[in-house]
Structures are given as C-alpha cells and as structure tokens.
Amino acid sequence: MAEVFKELREVSCPNCKRLGKVIQQSQETLKSRNKEIDLLLKVWCTGGCDAGVGRWSDEEIKLEDVEYVEDLARRLRSYYRSRQFRLEQRNELGN
C-alpha cells in the first residue's frame, strides 16, 4: 500500500501529488492516535506481560509514554470533579 502512495506522489498530475500527501498525513495521524489508544489499553495489563491487551504495535513503552497517560488521567479526574461541582451547583440553584 505504501508503494501506491509513493507512486501517487511521484506522478506528474498535481491532484495525484496532493492526494498522496493527504493520504500520508492521514496515515501519520492514525499511527499517532493508535499509539495513544495502545497506551491507554496497556493500563489494563498490569502483569508486565509481553503481549499486553489490544496492542497496535510492538513498540517498547517509554517513560514519556507513561507520563502522557498519567497526564490524561489527571485531566480526566479534573474534568470529573469540575463536572460534579457544576451539577451540584445546578441542583442547589434549582431547588
């Protein structure tokens, strides 16, 4: 499949070149998103097993990956607390 995109970028047709670039950018975006999903799913495998759970790749998990997921968890906790506060405020104002 990568060969097809390479051919699209090399063709003299301007639209084909642009399409090849768009497809390549989409692939890079999806690869990044898959890695994020992979990191979140890895949380469920706490035994350090090689296979993990729902792995998109065999890449080794790095400290920066762990820090990224920890940041997401902090943001989720903050969102939850803020949301609960707002709901409580609405309920108090509504009564």
Number of C-alpha atoms within 10 A of each C-alpha: 5 11 8 10 17 14 13 20 21 13 12 10 11 12 12 16 18 13 15 21 16 14 16 16 12 12 13 12 12 12 14 12 12 15 18 16 15 20 20 20 15 18 13 11 13 9 8 8 9 10 10 17 16 14 17 15 10 10 9 8 12 9 8 9 15 14 11 14 16 13 12 13 13 11 12 12 12 12 12 12 12 12 12 12 12 12 12 12 11 11 10 9 8 7 5
